[in-house]
Amino acid sequence: MAVQVYFEYKKSYAEIAATFDSEETYLACLPALELLAENHNFTRCTEVLFDIQLIDLYDVEQMLSVVEDMAELVETNLVTKEVSDDAWKISLAQVLKVIQKIKGAL
């Protein structure tokens, strides 16, 4: 569970002060956050808990790579109109494989 911390000013304005990956870390830092908010004339320190799911950076890079390959095929096809059906199928299969891997991680 992640925690996003906001500093509020008279219930009319709030700004994000910090984001923590765990509630445990947030609770350890809470006294310092409250002091910081007070020192900057904010009237309240509030938090929102939320679930986050991280995607491995390697998966993101792999997705970018296969999308770039697909874009090259599209560009080549626009110019030459000579991209084979097999090339499209292979490229699409690579994209779908990476998407399924990322979906499985979530």
N, C-alpha and C positions, 0 to 999 in steps of 0.2 A: 504494500500500500504506500503510495507516495503522498506527500503533503506539500501544498503550495501555501505560502504565508503572504498575507497582505498587511500593509500598514494603512490604517484608515484615519481620515481627518474629519471629524465632526459629522460622520455618516454621509458626507457629501462627496467625498473623494477617497479613492483607495489606489494603492499601487502595489505591484508585486514586489515583495522584499526578498523572497528566497523560495527555492524548490528543493525538497529533500526526497531522496529515494526511499527512505524508511521513516516510519513514525518514531522509532527509537532515536534516530539521529536528531529529528526535529525536537523531540522532548528534551534532549540533552542541550540543545541550543536555545530553547525557548526563553530562559531568563535573559540571555544576552540579546535576543531579538526584542524582547519587551523593553529593555533598557535603551536599546538603539532607537526604537520607535519613540520612546519618551524624550530622548535627547534631540530628536528631530521634530518635536512638537506634534507628533501624531497622537491621536486620542485613543487608538485601539490597535491591537495586534490580533488578527484573526487568521484562521486557517481553513483550508478546504482539503479534504482527503479524497484521493482518486486512485484508481487502478491504472497502472501503466504497463505496457508490454513492450519490451525492447527488442529490436531486430538487430541481429548481429551485423556489424559493419561489413563483414565479408559478403553477407547476403545482399546488402544494399549495393555494394560494388559489382557483384555478379549480375544483379538486376540491371544496373546501369549499362553494363557491358552488352548484355543481350538486347537491350532496347536500342543501344547505339548500332549494333549489328543490323537490327531490323530497320532502323532509319536509313542506313546505308543501302539496304536492299530497295527501299522505297525510292530513294534518290536515284539509284541506278536504273530502276524501272521507269521512272519519270523521264529520264534522258534517253535510254536505249530501248525501253519496252521489251527487253530480252531476258528478264529474270524468269527462270524455269519454275514450274509448279513445285518441283521437288525442293528447290531452294526456299520457297515460301513455306512449305510444310516443315522443313528442318528448322528454320528460324522461329516459326510459331511454336513448334514443339519445345524449343529451348526456352522461350519466354514462359510458356505454360509450366514447364518443369520448375523454373525458379519461383514463379508465383505460388505454386503448390507447396514448395519447400518453405517459403516464408509464411504462408497461411498455416502450415503445420506447426510452425514455431510459435504462432500466436495462440 
